[in-house]
Amino acid sequence: MKHQDTFDDQEADDIKVSVNDFIIKATAVTLKQMPDVNASWDGEACRQLQSIDISIAVATDRGLITPIIKDVAAKGIKEIAASAKALAKKARDGKLLPEEYQGGSFSISNLGMFGISDFTAVINPPQACILAVGRARAELKLVEDEEGNEKLEQHQLVTVTLSSDGRVVDDELASKFLETLKANIENPIRLALC
C-alpha cells in the first residue's frame, strides 16, 4: 500500500541538523505516539515492538544496507545526527556488525540528496513500514497576516510516501500516522517535548 503526504519542512531554532535527521526524530516521536505502527509481521501474526529502532537506507559500493539507530525516541536530534553519520560511514566502509543492520522496527529511505522529489520504497521485512523521503523544495504560499492582508511566503516542502504491510498497518492507521508525522514536523516544539 502507498500513502503520500506533503508538508512544510521547518528547522528547530538554534539546532543545525539535516532534513533527514529531523525526519528521523519526527518519525520516532510519531511512532511513540502511535505504537501500533511500531510493529512487525512474524510470519503468522502482528507483533508490537517495545523499542523504536529506525533503519536508515545507505547506498554503498556493495548495494543498499540499512543500519539501525537504536532507541531513537530517547535521543536528541544532535545525537541522532551523530549516530546516522557514524553508521553511514561504517556501512560505506563495510564495517557494520550484524546487530547494527539486522532488525529495526521501521525504515526510512531518503533520496532527496539525489534530486528525487518523490518515490515509493520497498518494505524491509519483517518490518511493517518504510518511509520514502524526497528532496526539500521551495514553494510560494499565499498567507494572511494579522491585519487580514494576503502576501506570498516561501515554504520548504518535502514529500514523503509511506509503504505499509496491510496485515499490520492498514490504510486508516497509515493515514493517521502521516497526519501525525506532518503535524510533528510542522510544529518542531513537539519534538523537543517528547
N, CA and C atoms as an extended XYZ file, in Angstrom:
582
Properties=species:S:1:pos:R:3:atomname:S:1:resname:S:1:resid:I:1 pbc="F F F"
N         0.827       -1.174        0.000 N   MET     1
C         0.000        0.000        0.000 CA  MET     1
C         0.871        1.236        0.000 C   MET     1
N         0.403        2.274       -0.649 N   LYS     2
C         1.169        3.508       -0.767 CA  LYS     2
C         0.342        4.653       -0.208 C   LYS     2
N         0.942        5.428        0.673 N   HIS     3
C         0.287        6.599        1.251 CA  HIS     3
C         1.260        7.747        1.102 C   HIS     3
N         0.764        8.903        0.730 N   GLN     4
C         1.674       10.013        0.457 CA  GLN     4
C         1.130       11.288        1.076 C   GLN     4
N         2.037       12.164        1.498 N   ASP     5
C         1.644       13.448        2.049 CA  ASP     5
C         2.762       14.447        1.776 C   ASP     5
N         2.431       15.709        1.755 N   THR     6
C         3.405       16.773        1.571 CA  THR     6
C         3.246       17.725        2.742 C   THR     6
N         4.367       18.199        3.293 N   PHE     7
C         4.291       19.053        4.470 CA  PHE     7
C         5.383       20.097        4.432 C   PHE     7
N         5.201       21.124        5.255 N   ASP     8
C         6.219       22.154        5.413 CA  ASP     8
C         7.384       21.560        6.189 C   ASP     8
N         8.598       21.862        5.765 N   ASP     9
C         9.811       21.430        6.461 CA  ASP     9
C        10.375       22.650        7.179 C   ASP     9
N        10.313       22.642        8.513 N   GLN    10
C        10.824       23.759        9.286 CA  GLN    10
C        11.924       23.246       10.196 C   GLN    10
N        12.945       24.024       10.400 N   GLU    11
C        14.059       23.621       11.238 CA  GLU    11
C        13.883       24.200       12.640 C   GLU    11
N        14.194       23.386       13.636 N   ALA    12
C        14.090       23.843       15.020 CA  ALA    12
C        15.095       24.969       15.258 C   ALA    12
N        14.711       25.914       16.117 N   ASP    13
C        15.594       27.040       16.428 CA  ASP    13
C        16.918       26.557       17.008 C   ASP    13
N        17.979       27.210       16.618 N   ASP    14
C        19.351       27.018       17.071 CA  ASP    14
C        19.853       25.570       17.089 C   ASP    14
N        19.248       24.688       16.330 N   ILE    15
C        19.759       23.327       16.156 CA  ILE    15
C        19.987       23.129       14.661 C   ILE    15
N        21.254       22.921       14.280 N   LYS    16
C        21.545       22.711       12.865 CA  LYS    16
C        21.640       21.215       12.597 C   LYS    16
N        20.619       20.690       11.928 N   VAL    17
C        20.571       19.274       11.586 CA  VAL    17
C        20.140       19.153       10.124 C   VAL    17
N        20.396       18.004        9.542 N   SER    18
C        19.936       17.783        8.179 CA  SER    18
C        18.431       17.514        8.201 C   SER    18
N        17.821       17.665        7.055 N   VAL    19
C        16.395       17.347        6.932 CA  VAL    19
C        16.171       15.901        7.362 C   VAL    19
N        17.081       15.018        6.963 N   ASN    20
C        16.926       13.601        7.284 CA  ASN    20
C        16.963       13.351        8.798 C   ASN    20
N        17.867       13.998        9.519 N   ASP    21
C        17.940       13.827       10.972 CA  ASP    21
C        16.649       14.294       11.643 C   ASP    21
N        16.146       15.397       11.156 N   PHE    22
C        14.895       15.960       11.670 CA  PHE    22
C        13.737       15.001       11.416 C   PHE    22
N        13.698       14.407       10.234 N   ILE    23
C        12.626       13.461        9.883 CA  ILE    23
C        12.748       12.180       10.705 C   ILE    23
N        13.975       11.724       10.958 N   ILE    24
C        14.175       10.539       11.806 CA  ILE    24
C        13.593       10.806       13.192 C   ILE    24
N        13.908       11.969       13.776 N   LYS    25
C        13.391       12.311       15.107 CA  LYS    25
C        11.867       12.424       15.080 C   LYS    25
N        11.324       13.103       14.089 N   ALA    26
C         9.871       13.263       13.991 CA  ALA    26
C         9.182       11.912       13.833 C   ALA    26
N         9.798       11.012       13.073 N   THR    27
C         9.234        9.672       12.891 CA  THR    27
C         9.236        8.917       14.213 C   THR    27
N        10.329        9.006       14.968 N   ALA    28
C        10.403        8.331       16.265 CA  ALA    28
C         9.346        8.863       17.232 C   ALA    28
N         9.174       10.177       17.262 N   VAL    29
C         8.151       10.772       18.133 CA  VAL    29
C         6.765       10.286       17.710 C   VAL    29
N         6.523       10.227       16.406 N   THR    30
C         5.230        9.771       15.895 CA  THR    30
C         5.000        8.295       16.242 C   THR    30
N         6.040        7.474       16.118 N   LEU    31
C         5.916        6.056       16.482 CA  LEU    31
C         5.643        5.900       17.975 C   LEU    31
N         6.227        6.763       18.786 N   LYS    32
C         5.967        6.734       20.236 CA  LYS    32
C         4.504        7.087       20.517 C   LYS    32
N         3.974        8.054       19.755 N   GLN    33
C         2.576        8.464       19.919 CA  GLN    33
C         1.615        7.416       19.358 C   GLN    33
N         2.082        6.641       18.378 N   MET    34
C         1.237        5.657       17.701 CA  MET    34
C         1.942        4.293       17.714 C   MET    34
N         2.011        3.643       18.869 N   PRO    35
C         2.782        2.400       18.992 CA  PRO    35
C         2.284        1.253       18.113 C   PRO    35
N         1.044        1.307       17.650 N   ASP    36
C         0.538        0.250       16.768 CA  ASP    36
C         1.278        0.211       15.432 C   ASP    36
N         1.924        1.310       15.044 N   VAL    37
C         2.680        1.353       13.797 CA  VAL    37
C         4.093        0.802       14.019 C   VAL    37
N         4.578        0.833       15.245 N   ASN    38
C         5.900        0.306       15.579 CA  ASN    38
C         5.764       -1.205       15.801 C   ASN    38
N         5.545       -1.919       14.706 N   ALA    39
C         5.232       -3.342       14.780 CA  ALA    39
C         5.843       -4.073       13.597 C   ALA    39
N         5.828       -5.400       13.699 N   SER    40
C         6.343       -6.220       12.606 CA  SER    40
C         5.431       -7.421       12.390 C   SER    40
N         5.643       -8.126       11.290 N   TRP    41
C         4.896       -9.335       10.965 CA  TRP    41
C         5.854      -10.509       11.119 C   TRP    41
N         5.566      -11.413       12.043 N   ASP    42
C         6.485      -12.528       12.313 CA  ASP    42
C         6.217      -13.765       11.460 C   ASP    42
N         5.361      -13.642       10.458 N   GLY    43
C         5.026      -14.770        9.592 CA  GLY    43
C         3.655      -15.327        9.882 C   GLY    43
N         3.187      -15.108       11.103 N   GLU    44
C         1.869      -15.607       11.482 CA  GLU    44
C         0.990      -14.540       12.122 C   GLU    44
N         1.618      -13.570       12.769 N   ALA    45
C         0.841      -12.557       13.487 CA  ALA    45
C         1.632      -11.259       13.581 C   ALA    45
N         0.905      -10.218       13.928 N   CYS    46
C         1.495       -8.895       14.154 CA  CYS    46
C         2.112       -8.883       15.551 C   CYS    46
N         3.308       -8.280       15.662 N   ARG    47
C         3.989       -8.191       16.955 CA  ARG    47
C         4.373       -6.738       17.188 C   ARG    47
N         3.810       -6.138       18.245 N   GLN    48
C         4.154       -4.758       18.590 CA  GLN    48
C         5.527       -4.742       19.246 C   GLN    48
N         6.385       -3.803       18.828 N   LEU    49
C         7.754       -3.725       19.322 CA  LEU    49
C         7.866       -2.656       20.394 C   LEU    49
N         8.663       -2.928       21.409 N   GLN    50
C         8.810       -2.005       22.526 CA  GLN    50
C         9.770       -0.867       22.216 C   GLN    50
N        10.872       -1.189       21.554 N   SER    51
C        11.896       -0.190       21.261 CA  SER    51
C        11.680        0.400       19.867 C   SER    51
N        11.925        1.684       19.732 N   ILE    52
C        11.817        2.345       18.428 CA  ILE    52
C        13.226        2.410       17.844 C   ILE    52
N        13.508        1.453       16.956 N   ASP    53
C        14.816        1.313       16.316 CA  ASP    53
C        14.629        1.560       14.825 C   ASP    53
N        15.137        2.688       14.336 N   ILE    54
C        14.887        3.089       12.946 CA  ILE    54
C        16.062        2.742       12.051 C   ILE    54
N        15.760        1.993       11.004 N   SER    55
C        16.747        1.637        9.982 CA  SER    55
C        16.805        2.773        8.966 C   SER    55
N        18.024        3.164        8.590 N   ILE    56
C        18.184        4.208        7.575 CA  ILE    56
C        18.886        3.606        6.365 C   ILE    56
N        18.328        3.826        5.199 N   ALA    57
C        18.905        3.264        3.980 CA  ALA    57
C        20.174        4.017        3.601 C   ALA    57
N        21.253        3.258        3.367 N   VAL    58
C        22.546        3.829        2.988 CA  VAL    58
C        23.038        3.104        1.737 C   VAL    58
N        23.352        3.866        0.690 N   ALA    59
C        23.900        3.279       -0.539 CA  ALA    59
C        25.398        3.059       -0.351 C   ALA    59
N        25.859        1.858       -0.675 N   THR    60
C        27.283        1.533       -0.597 CA  THR    60
C        27.721        0.962       -1.944 C   THR    60
N        29.012        0.736       -2.101 N   ASP    61
C        29.527        0.111       -3.325 CA  ASP    61
C        28.995       -1.304       -3.496 C   ASP    61
N        28.597       -1.924       -2.388 N   ARG    62
C        28.103       -3.302       -2.414 CA  ARG    62
C        26.581       -3.376       -2.436 C   ARG    62
N        25.927       -2.244       -2.564 N   GLY    63
C        24.470       -2.214       -2.591 CA  GLY    63
C        23.901       -1.459       -1.399 C   GLY    63
N        22.598       -1.528       -1.266 N   LEU    64
C        21.883       -0.813       -0.203 CA  LEU    64
C        21.939       -1.614        1.094 C   LEU    64
N        22.199       -0.926        2.196 N   ILE    65
C        22.178       -1.552        3.518 CA  ILE    65
C        21.453       -0.599        4.460 C   ILE    65
N        20.833       -1.163        5.492 N   THR    66
C        20.029       -0.334        6.402 CA  THR    66
C        20.521       -0.449        7.848 C   THR    66
N        21.551        0.340        8.207 N   PRO    67
C        21.980        0.349        9.610 CA  PRO    67
C        20.870        0.922       10.498 C   PRO    67
N        20.908        0.519       11.758 N   ILE    68
C        19.826        0.840       12.689 CA  ILE    68
C        20.286        1.819       13.766 C   ILE    68
N        19.534        2.898       13.911 N   ILE    69
C        19.726        3.809       15.040 CA  ILE    69
C        18.810        3.289       16.148 C   ILE    69
N        19.400        2.818       17.207 N   LYS    70
C        18.647        2.180       18.304 CA  LYS    70
C        18.005        3.214       19.225 C   LYS    70
N        16.829        2.864       19.723 N   ASP    71
C        16.096        3.644       20.719 CA  ASP    71
C        16.057        5.135       20.371 C   ASP    71
N        15.615        5.415       19.160 N   VAL    72
C        15.645        6.783       18.618 CA  VAL    72
C        14.795        7.755       19.426 C   VAL    72
N        13.680        7.293       19.959 N   ALA    73
C        12.780        8.199       20.691 CA  ALA    73
C        13.469        8.825       21.908 C   ALA    73
N        14.462        8.144       22.457 N   ALA    74
C        15.157        8.652       23.645 CA  ALA    74
C        16.325        9.577       23.298 C   ALA    74
N        16.618        9.751       22.023 N   LYS    75
C        17.765       10.558       21.597 CA  LYS    75
C        17.325       11.950       21.147 C   LYS    75
N        18.220       12.896       21.319 N   GLY    76
C        18.002       14.238       20.784 CA  GLY    76
C        18.412       14.275       19.318 C   GLY    76
N        18.071       15.349       18.638 N   ILE    77
C        18.356       15.446       17.208 CA  ILE    77
C        19.858       15.417       16.932 C   ILE    77
N        20.652       16.099       17.746 N   LYS    78
C        22.108       16.093       17.532 CA  LYS    78
C        22.687       14.693       17.708 C   LYS    78
N        22.191       13.958       18.686 N   GLU    79
C        22.651       12.582       18.906 CA  GLU    79
C        22.237       11.686       17.737 C   GLU    79
N        21.037       11.910       17.214 N   ILE    80
C        20.577       11.163       16.041 CA  ILE    80
C        21.477       11.465       14.851 C   ILE    80
N        21.791       12.743       14.657 N   ALA    81
C        22.658       13.146       13.536 CA  ALA    81
C        24.019       12.469       13.638 C   ALA    81
N        24.599       12.451       14.845 N   ALA    82
C        25.910       11.826       15.042 CA  ALA    82
C        25.841       10.321       14.798 C   ALA    82
N        24.789        9.671       15.292 N   SER    83
C        24.619        8.225       15.085 CA  SER    83
C        24.447        7.897       13.614 C   SER    83
N        23.603        8.662       12.925 N   ALA    84
C        23.354        8.412       11.497 CA  ALA    84
C        24.637        8.559       10.683 C   ALA    84
N        25.407        9.598       10.987 N   LYS    85
C        26.658        9.841       10.263 CA  LYS    85
C        27.659        8.710       10.506 C   LYS    85
N        27.814        8.300       11.763 N   ALA    86
C        28.756        7.237       12.110 CA  ALA    86
C        28.343        5.897       11.484 C   ALA    86
N        27.053        5.585       11.542 N   LEU    87
C        26.571        4.324       10.957 CA  LEU    87
C        26.713        4.321        9.439 C   LEU    87
N        26.435        5.449        8.803 N   ALA    88
C        26.578        5.537        7.340 CA  ALA    88
C        28.032        5.330        6.941 C   ALA    88
N        28.967        5.909        7.694 N   LYS    89
C        30.392        5.732        7.399 CA  LYS    89
C        30.800        4.273        7.551 C   LYS    89
N        30.364        3.645        8.655 N   LYS    90
C        30.670        2.222        8.867 CA  LYS    90
C        30.083        1.369        7.744 C   LYS    90
N        28.868        1.713        7.303 N   ALA    91
C        28.230        0.954        6.222 CA  ALA    91
C        29.036        1.074        4.936 C   ALA    91
N        29.454        2.288        4.593 N   ARG    92
C        30.231        2.504        3.360 CA  ARG    92
C        31.612        1.845        3.435 C   ARG    92
N        32.158        1.765        4.646 N   ASP    93
C        33.463        1.128        4.847 CA  ASP    93
C        33.355       -0.388        4.995 C   ASP    93
N        32.121       -0.920        4.994 N   GLY    94
C        31.916       -2.363        5.138 CA  GLY    94
C        32.229       -2.880        6.528 C   GLY    94
N        32.062       -2.045        7.551 N   LYS    95
C        32.452       -2.411        8.914 CA  LYS    95
C        31.281       -2.543        9.891 C   LYS    95
N        30.051       -2.622        9.381 N   LEU    96
C        28.902       -2.777       10.270 CA  LEU    96
C        28.883       -4.181       10.871 C   LEU    96
N        28.562       -4.264       12.150 N   LEU    97
C        28.352       -5.554       12.800 CA  LEU    97
C        26.926       -6.004       12.501 C   LEU    97
N        26.643       -7.312       12.494 N   PRO    98
C        25.285       -7.785       12.189 CA  PRO    98
C        24.198       -7.114       13.024 C   PRO    98
N        24.460       -6.899       14.320 N   GLU    99
C        23.433       -6.274       15.165 CA  GLU    99
C        23.206       -4.801       14.821 C   GLU    99
N        24.070       -4.220       13.985 N   GLU   100
C        23.904       -2.826       13.575 CA  GLU   100
C        23.052       -2.679       12.309 C   GLU   100
N        22.722       -3.797       11.659 N   TYR   101
C        21.874       -3.711       10.467 CA  TYR   101
C        20.769       -4.771       10.411 C   TYR   101
N        20.707       -5.676       11.375 N   GLN   102
C        19.641       -6.680       11.400 CA  GLN   102
C        18.622       -6.309       12.459 C   GLN   102
N        17.360       -6.332       12.077 N   GLY   103
C        16.280       -5.979       12.997 CA  GLY   103
C        15.699       -4.624       12.642 C   GLY   103
N        15.508       -3.808       13.627 N   GLY   104
C        14.881       -2.500       13.411 CA  GLY   104
C        13.375       -2.635       13.409 C   GLY   104
N        12.701       -1.535       13.692 N   SER   105
C        11.236       -1.575       13.752 CA  SER   105
C        10.575       -0.772       12.633 C   SER   105
N        11.345        0.083       11.942 N   PHE   106
C        10.774        0.990       10.934 CA  PHE   106
C        11.946        1.470       10.090 C   PHE   106
N        11.747        1.640        8.788 N   SER   107
C        12.833        2.120        7.917 CA  SER   107
C        12.511        3.469        7.304 C   SER   107
N        13.580        4.223        7.016 N   ILE   108
C        13.471        5.489        6.296 CA  ILE   108
C        14.483        5.462        5.159 C   ILE   108
N        14.013        5.784        3.963 N   SER   109
C        14.884        5.891        2.792 CA  SER   109
C        14.743        7.300        2.234 C   SER   109
N        15.854        8.027        2.147 N   ASN   110
C        15.831        9.403        1.677 CA  ASN   110
C        16.644        9.518        0.396 C   ASN   110
N        15.968        9.836       -0.708 N   LEU   111
C        16.647       10.044       -1.988 CA  LEU   111
C        16.667       11.525       -2.372 C   LEU   111
N        16.320       12.382       -1.423 N   GLY   112
C        16.283       13.815       -1.683 CA  GLY   112
C        17.608       14.377       -2.148 C   GLY   112
N        18.704       13.855       -1.597 N   MET   113
C        20.033       14.374       -1.964 CA  MET   113
C        20.392       14.059       -3.413 C   MET   113
N        19.621       13.176       -4.051 N   PHE   114
C        19.845       12.852       -5.462 CA  PHE   114
C        18.867       13.601       -6.371 C   PHE   114
N        18.128       14.563       -5.789 N   GLY   115
C        17.193       15.364       -6.578 CA  GLY   115
C        15.856       14.691       -6.821 C   GLY   115
N        15.583       13.586       -6.160 N   ILE   116
C        14.320       12.858       -6.324 CA  ILE   116
C        13.253       13.536       -5.473 C   ILE   116
N        12.141       13.927       -6.102 N   SER   117
C        11.069       14.611       -5.368 CA  SER   117
C        10.186       13.640       -4.597 C   SER   117
N         9.840       12.522       -5.221 N   ASP   118
C         9.035       11.521       -4.522 CA  ASP   118
C         9.256       10.158       -5.158 C   ASP   118
N         9.088        9.112       -4.360 N   PHE   119
C         9.255        7.744       -4.813 CA  PHE   119
C         8.573        6.819       -3.817 C   PHE   119
N         8.483        5.562       -4.160 N   THR   120
C         7.907        4.556       -3.276 CA  THR   120
C         9.001        3.561       -2.925 C   THR   120
N         9.237        3.350       -1.640 N   ALA   121
C        10.269        2.426       -1.172 CA  ALA   121
C         9.642        1.069       -0.849 C   ALA   121
N        10.460        0.028       -0.924 N   VAL   122
C        10.011       -1.331       -0.658 CA  VAL   122
C        10.249       -1.669        0.812 C   VAL   122
N         9.248       -2.250        1.449 N   ILE   123
C         9.313       -2.611        2.864 CA  ILE   123
C        10.437       -3.622        3.093 C   ILE   123
N        11.118       -3.464        4.240 N   ASN   124
C        12.220       -4.320        4.652 CA  ASN   124
C        11.696       -5.335        5.683 C   ASN   124
N        11.198       -6.527        5.244 N   PRO   125
C        10.608       -7.486        6.188 CA  PRO   125
C        11.600       -7.889        7.280 C   PRO   125
N        11.153       -8.148        8.491 N   PRO   126
C         9.758       -8.267        8.933 CA  PRO   126
C         9.120       -6.940        9.345 C   PRO   126
N         9.818       -5.812        9.086 N   GLN   127
C         9.228       -4.516        9.408 CA  GLN   127
C         7.920       -4.345        8.644 C   GLN   127
N         7.046       -3.501        9.165 N   ALA   128
C         5.744       -3.288        8.551 CA  ALA   128
C         5.689       -2.031        7.701 C   ALA   128
N         6.677       -1.121        7.855 N   CYS   129
C         6.609        0.160        7.152 CA  CYS   129
C         7.985        0.663        6.730 C   CYS   129
N         7.967        1.461        5.656 N   ILE   130
C         9.144        2.230        5.254 CA  ILE   130
C         8.653        3.580        4.763 C   ILE   130
N         9.353        4.620        5.164 N   LEU   131
C         9.019        5.987        4.773 CA  LEU   131
C        10.009        6.440        3.711 C   LEU   131
N         9.507        6.785        2.531 N   ALA   132
C        10.336        7.305        1.440 CA  ALA   132
C        10.296        8.823        1.503 C   ALA   132
N        11.483        9.454        1.532 N   VAL   133
C        11.584       10.902        1.695 CA  VAL   133
C        12.214       11.508        0.444 C   VAL   133
N        11.511       12.483       -0.143 N   GLY   134
C        12.017       13.179       -1.322 CA  GLY   134
C        12.777       14.436       -0.938 C   GLY   134
N        13.219       15.171       -1.951 N   ARG   135
C        14.033       16.368       -1.712 CA  ARG   135
C        13.184       17.517       -1.179 C   ARG   135
N        13.828       18.399       -0.424 N   ALA   136
C        13.166       19.616        0.038 CA  ALA   136
C        13.146       20.591       -1.134 C   ALA   136
N        12.029       21.283       -1.303 N   ARG   137
C        11.921       22.240       -2.402 CA  ARG   137
C        11.107       23.439       -1.939 C   ARG   137
N        11.476       24.593       -2.486 N   ALA   138
C        10.791       25.838       -2.119 CA  ALA   138
C         9.487       25.954       -2.890 C   ALA   138
N         8.480       26.487       -2.218 N   GLU   139
C         7.192       26.733       -2.857 CA  GLU   139
C         6.603       28.005       -2.265 C   GLU   139
N         6.011       28.836       -3.119 N   LEU   140
C         5.343       30.046       -2.637 CA  LEU   140
C         3.936       29.683       -2.185 C   LEU   140
N         3.528       30.292       -1.073 N   LYS   141
C         2.226       30.017       -0.494 CA  LYS   141
C         1.576       31.348       -0.135 C   LYS   141
N         0.296       31.500       -0.451 N   LEU   142
C        -0.443       32.703       -0.112 CA  LEU   142
C        -0.910       32.586        1.336 C   LEU   142
N        -0.487       33.546        2.177 N   VAL   143
C        -0.857       33.533        3.593 CA  VAL   143
C        -1.457       34.879        3.973 C   VAL   143
N        -2.233       34.837        5.050 N   GLU   144
C        -2.873       36.056        5.538 CA  GLU   144
C        -2.144       36.529        6.791 C   GLU   144
N        -1.803       37.843        6.849 N   ASP   145
C        -1.126       38.370        8.032 CA  ASP   145
C        -2.165       38.759        9.087 C   ASP   145
N        -1.697       39.329       10.200 N   GLU   146
C        -2.582       39.664       11.319 CA  GLU   146
C        -3.651       40.685       10.969 C   GLU   146
N        -3.353       41.553        9.990 N   GLU   147
C        -4.332       42.571        9.586 CA  GLU   147
C        -5.286       42.064        8.507 C   GLU   147
N        -5.154       40.830        8.105 N   GLY   148
C        -6.039       40.272        7.076 CA  GLY   148
C        -5.537       40.477        5.659 C   GLY   148
N        -4.333       41.012        5.512 N   ASN   149
C        -3.764       41.198        4.165 CA  ASN   149
C        -3.092       39.910        3.707 C   ASN   149
N        -3.258       39.616        2.416 N   GLU   150
C        -2.632       38.420        1.869 CA  GLU   150
C        -1.257       38.754        1.312 C   GLU   150
N        -0.316       37.830        1.507 N   LYS   151
C         1.021       38.008        0.954 CA  LYS   151
C         1.589       36.633        0.618 C   LYS   151
N         2.594       36.634       -0.239 N   LEU   152
C         3.259       35.393       -0.606 CA  LEU   152
C         4.427       35.134        0.337 C   LEU   152
N         4.535       33.895        0.824 N   GLU   153
C         5.658       33.485        1.647 CA  GLU   153
C         6.244       32.221        1.057 C   GLU   153
N         7.560       32.097        1.199 N   GLN   154
C         8.219       30.897        0.706 CA  GLN   154
C         8.252       29.846        1.813 C   GLN   154
N         7.884       28.624        1.477 N   HIS   155
C         7.919       27.499        2.405 CA  HIS   155
C         8.746       26.384        1.786 C   HIS   155
N         9.401       25.602        2.623 N   GLN   156
C        10.113       24.416        2.163 CA  GLN   156
C         9.177       23.225        2.298 C   GLN   156
N         9.002       22.488        1.212 N   LEU   157
C         8.132       21.313        1.220 CA  LEU   157
C         8.952       20.061        0.972 C   LEU   157
N         8.525       18.985        1.593 N   VAL   158
C         9.115       17.669        1.398 CA  VAL   158
C         7.954       16.697        1.204 C   VAL   158
N         8.072       15.817        0.212 N   THR   159
C         7.055       14.795        0.010 CA  THR   159
C         7.554       13.492        0.605 C   THR   159
N         6.712       12.860        1.413 N   VAL   160
C         7.022       11.552        1.970 CA  VAL   160
C         5.947       10.561        1.531 C   VAL   160
N         6.373        9.324        1.325 N   THR   161
C         5.455        8.260        0.940 CA  THR   161
C         5.653        7.105        1.908 C   THR   161
N         4.564        6.633        2.484 N   LEU   162
C         4.632        5.525        3.428 CA  LEU   162
C         4.171        4.254        2.734 C   LEU   162
N         5.038        3.254        2.693 N   SER   163
C         4.652        1.916        2.240 CA  SER   163
C         4.411        1.101        3.492 C   SER   163
N         3.286        0.376        3.537 N   SER   164
C         2.977       -0.383        4.749 CA  SER   164
C         2.431       -1.760        4.403 C   SER   164
N         2.696       -2.710        5.282 N   ASP   165
C         2.173       -4.066        5.182 CA  ASP   165
C         0.764       -4.018        5.772 C   ASP   165
N        -0.244       -4.208        4.934 N   GLY   166
C        -1.636       -4.087        5.354 CA  GLY   166
C        -2.051       -5.067        6.438 C   GLY   166
N        -1.297       -6.133        6.647 N   ARG   167
C        -1.612       -7.073        7.726 CA  ARG   167
C        -1.322       -6.453        9.089 C   ARG   167
N        -0.445       -5.459        9.099 N   VAL   168
C        -0.023       -4.829       10.357 CA  VAL   168
C        -0.528       -3.391       10.460 C   VAL   168
N        -0.351       -2.617        9.392 N   VAL   169
C        -0.743       -1.207        9.363 CA  VAL   169
C        -1.697       -1.010        8.187 C   VAL   169
N        -2.984       -0.920        8.494 N   ASP   170
C        -3.973       -0.765        7.419 CA  ASP   170
C        -4.023        0.683        6.928 C   ASP   170
N        -4.833        0.927        5.902 N   ASP   171
C        -4.898        2.257        5.287 CA  ASP   171
C        -5.269        3.355        6.284 C   ASP   171
N        -6.231        3.072        7.149 N   GLU   172
C        -6.667        4.087        8.108 CA  GLU   172
C        -5.544        4.444        9.073 C   GLU   172
N        -4.870        3.443        9.614 N   LEU   173
C        -3.768        3.682       10.543 CA  LEU   173
C        -2.604        4.381        9.839 C   LEU   173
N        -2.311        3.985        8.595 N   ALA   174
C        -1.234        4.623        7.830 CA  ALA   174
C        -1.542        6.094        7.592 C   ALA   174
N        -2.787        6.402        7.263 N   SER   175
C        -3.183        7.798        7.039 CA  SER   175
C        -3.047        8.625        8.313 C   SER   175
N        -3.476        8.055        9.441 N   LYS   176
C        -3.354        8.755       10.726 CA  LYS   176
C        -1.888        8.963       11.088 C   LYS   176
N        -1.048        7.972       10.773 N   PHE   177
C         0.382        8.103       11.035 CA  PHE   177
C         0.951        9.291       10.259 C   PHE   177
N         0.624        9.397        8.964 N   LEU   178
C         1.134       10.504        8.143 CA  LEU   178
C         0.604       11.847        8.628 C   LEU   178
N        -0.653       11.898        9.038 N   GLU   179
C        -1.211       13.151        9.574 CA  GLU   179
C        -0.454       13.578       10.829 C   GLU   179
N        -0.172       12.629       11.715 N   THR   180
C         0.537       12.929       12.957 CA  THR   180
C         1.985       13.316       12.669 C   THR   180
N         2.634       12.607       11.740 N   LEU   181
C         4.002       12.940       11.354 CA  LEU   181
C         4.062       14.352       10.788 C   LEU   181
N         3.132       14.696        9.937 N   LYS   182
C         3.083       16.036        9.347 CA  LYS   182
C         2.940       17.094       10.445 C   LYS   182
N         2.034       16.864       11.382 N   ALA   183
C         1.830       17.817       12.484 CA  ALA   183
C         3.098       17.955       13.319 C   ALA   183
N         3.790       16.851       13.565 N   ASN   184
C         5.020       16.904       14.353 CA  ASN   184
C         6.123       17.669       13.633 C   ASN   184
N         6.248       17.472       12.333 N   ILE   185
C         7.293       18.161       11.573 CA  ILE   185
C         6.986       19.650       11.438 C   ILE   185
N         5.734       19.988       11.244 N   GLU   186
C         5.368       21.392       11.068 CA  GLU   186
C         5.365       22.162       12.388 C   GLU   186
N         5.449       21.461       13.513 N   ASN   187
C         5.492       22.093       14.840 CA  ASN   187
C         6.663       21.506       15.614 C   ASN   187
N         7.888       21.942       15.306 N   PRO   188
C         9.085       21.315       15.887 CA  PRO   188
C         9.139       21.303       17.409 C   PRO   188
N         8.407       22.181       18.070 N   ILE   189
C         8.414       22.192       19.536 CA  ILE   189
C         7.925       20.851       20.077 C   ILE   189
N         7.064       20.170       19.328 N   ARG   190
C         6.563       18.853       19.749 CA  ARG   190
C         7.711       17.862       19.879 C   ARG   190
N         8.721       18.005       19.039 N   LEU   191
C         9.842       17.072       19.064 CA  LEU   191
C        10.684       17.261       20.314 C   LEU   191
N        10.779       18.486       20.780 N   ALA   192
C        11.564       18.778       21.972 CA  ALA   192
C        10.860       18.295       23.233 C   ALA   192
N         9.526       18.218       23.179 N   LEU   193
C         8.763       17.842       24.352 CA  LEU   193
C         8.688       16.340       24.562 C   LEU   193
N         9.051       15.572       23.531 N   CYS   194
C         8.958       14.100       23.641 CA  CYS   194
C        10.293       13.474       23.896 C   CYS   194
